[in-house]
Amino acid sequence: MNKHLHTFHGGIHPPENKVQSTQTPIEPALLPDKLILPLQQHIGQQAQPLISVGERVLKGQMIAAAVGYVSAAVHAPTSGTVTAIEPRTLPHPSGLSEQCIIIEPDGQEQWTDLTPLTNYQQVAKETLLQHISNAGITGLGGAGFPTSVKLNPSQDLNIDTLILNAAECEPYITADDMLMRERAEEVIQGLHIIAHILQPSQCLIGIENNKPEAVDALQQAIESSHLKDQIRVLSIPTKYPSGGEKQLIQILTNREVPNGGIPADIGIVCHNVGTAVAVSRAISKGEPLISRITTITGEAVKRQGNIEVLLGTPIEALLTHFEVQQDQLHRVIMGGPMMGFTLDSVQLPVVKASNCILATTRKELPDPAPEQACIRCGMCAEACPATLLPQQLYWFSKSREFDKALSHNLLDCIECGACSYVCPSNIPLVQYYRFAKGEIRIEEHERTASDHARQRFEARQARLDQEEADKEAKRKARADVAAAAKKEKAAAQDNGEKKPVDAKAAVVQAALERAKARKAQKAAEAKGSTDTPAADTTEKEKQSAPAMSAVERAKARKAANAAKQPNDSETASEGEKKTGGLSALEKAKAKRAQSSTAPNAEDQATPASEKPQAKGLSALERAKAKRAANGDEQTAEVSTDAGSGTQAKPVKALSTLEKAKAKRAQAAAQDSGETDAPAEGKPLSAIERAKAKRAETVQTPAEKTTPASNTDESAETANKKPMSALERAKAKRAEAATQSESADTETSEPVTEPLEEKPAAPMSALDRAKAKRAEKAASQAADDSTADTEKRD
Amino acid sequence: MSIITAILILLVLAAIFGVILGFAAIYFKVDEDPVVDQIDNLLPQTQCGQCSYPGCRPYAEAIANGDEINKCPPGGESTIHALAELLGRDFVALDEEHGEEKGKRVALIREAECIGCTKCIQACPVDAILGAAKQMHTVIADECTGCDLCIEPCPVDCIDMVPVQTTANDWRWDSPDSSIDSANNQLIATDRIDPAAETGA
């Protein structure tokens, strides 16, 4: 008390309204029906839940762990059951929803095992910090910054002063006052622990002179302290906002926290008295932060006072406990009247930073008067505790000239509201500064993000350039080698020796033949394994594996069929090799489609297309139809006929596929010089016949090339190589079909069902891929105005 | 005679200052930030190509060569304002031809539907998509600039652009809706702000 005190610029003297809530002692915690515990009750990263819904938790059990350095754990305030982990509205000015853990108390108050560190003087600093961090302690003064982070300033900073902030300058709030009156010992013990961690040369407790009882209680507690000489309680003049960290530091030490800096930069660490009690409990009793003292005040509640609140207690329960008069209640504010925010709902929970719940009547705290023009009176500048120019900041924020606001040190504003309080024009100045700060923060964030994106883009560009250069270098090297070889060859030719080149060609030829033989062998093997169609079918039905394997089996069987024709096996397997996964599926589909052209196909097809997974199928079919349409542009007349012939069909997608098939078949038939295209009759039988026709055509070696070239063209239009392979494979299959005569339609019928009923994801994805590709092709062939195209669209 | 002396003195002075200025021009040359870099710094770096240039830097170069400043939908109005201020040009509304200004969005791959074709990976200008052939791909949301370039190549249309949700951490206060923004509501005549001047500012 003998220390000379300083002061800060400005400040205001609003009515204190503190007496009402200091008449009764702190009430013990009440147990509500449910506790809502937001995972984010602090500044920094959201905590990570450790429990699952339905689990029983014990009082003090950690239910969410800190993530990263600047974060705080959450603990169960009582024993009970976790009923939900879901987004709930936060007690935050934004009114946003975030993940919350909902606990239904069981009333047993059963504690979990606590691990106190009674001999904290012998414990390493790191262990203490970890213990405090595990206890989930954040600053209880209002901002909610994780305490363990604040207690661990950078090593190169020499902390000479520890300040306990007991000023509690905001009107109405008496939580710290009552805490000091009743629990001064715990405050001093917390101070001891913090001082042990930080090792300052002096400890100051700054307290406004409107709390003489608290000062006395603290003095008494200090008398028995071993740090009696270092601790000083300093009673400071009551002035808002002397409890602001920077302002209190200035009052007590006359040092100013630099622009953009923290108190630790000038060797000072400042903690709230409530935080000191929380630290004391965490170390000496092992209790995590599960409750806090909150002032419930305002004229709308009959009883005003302080209560120990379990974190997560809904405000409604507290107001009911303090006998709220609903007809009088106008606004519920969390925090004080100067810096608090109005709550939209009373269902919101009390969190670690909730020091006051203010339930006011309309008369007590009227709605803000309408904003009027700034009259440049300068009262705001006189009141500003941070010696800023509120008026200038107001203009800049309003006109969105944020760079100018920044140059007027907007970021040093502590949003205390003194300027708004004194403004004769009722301008909500602080709201303007908050808005401007938010915008500046976002702009800053966007700038870093765009710099980062540019960096990544440039890195990628460099990488691509490098790859290109490497490729070019390789190509050049190969060209050089080739040139050298050519030269050598030329030289050799000059010598009349052609032999080495011939030998090379022979080797290549031999390799090709070997490959072919191997393929043929494979096909033959496949035939052996899936010899009888019946066995094949049962195998398929057994399958619950993804559709892909079904496709592969289909492929194998096709290969087997093809193997019946030894002459053609090479071509078929070559086609397979080229097509790969995609076309393999297509082949399987084609097979199914083919089987559905059996006499009873119409009956089968309709339910199939009604199934949800049939969506993908129809897309595939559309794709096929499109491809076929492109391929058969030269046979436009025939396709028109086919289109008109199938218009009566009810199942659109299927009919399109069939149309396409018919068309292709017709094209093939036409090419082979046969005019057997009765598409205008029954399209189904037409396909059958056309297939047979095509198969015949293929069987004749002389005519074999014609349909192949035709389909090749179609493949080119669709920009897809594997298609031609597919076509060839189809031809092959058709050939096999004709060989096994009518048996084909009979055997393939049961195969259809299991295949169609498998709504496997990869299949539909592939279908969609194909559909998309087909659509692209369609846009390319926009001029194709056949009836076919119109109908498909 | 005195005239010749005067001329001589002036000539000598001119020569001396000429030499000084010449050396100063070389030794004190300021490597000024080229205007292209300054423009590039203002662009949002989504690399989306909506401006019809292949990336932000080419557009910055085009602007430096006299192209319009209103072709960047991701940057939106604030970017146009910043460019107008930097280049001393007038503010022009965003050219609708190049798209509209949407909020910040990021790509999201519906992973069950991804077939692992790697096409989106190749399209991504900032390498924000992770995956390998025939393996599921995923977007690193923090790196995604929301350029839309991965949407088109996807063969199965499994990429969505989802708006970035505001969380309590990046939430910001709205501007107070001040009733005196309308000029009629001014209480003191001398404080009346010309609406035209207000919007121009």
Interface residues (C-beta under 8 A of the other chain):
Chain A: Q40 Q46 L90 H92 P93 S94 L96 E98 P370 E371 Q372 A373 C374 I375 K398 S399 I427 P428 Q431 Y432 R434 F435 K437 G438 E439 R441 I442 H445 E446 A449 S450 D451 H452 A453 R454 R456 F457 A459 R460 A761 P762 A765 L766 R768 A769 K772 R773
Chain B: D40 L43 P44 Q45 T46 Q47 G55 C56 A112 E113 C114 I115 C117 P125 V126 D127 A128 E143 T145 P155 V156 D157 C158 T166 T167 A168 N169 D170 W171 R172 W173 D174 S175 P176 S178 S179 I180 Q186 L187 I188 D191 A201
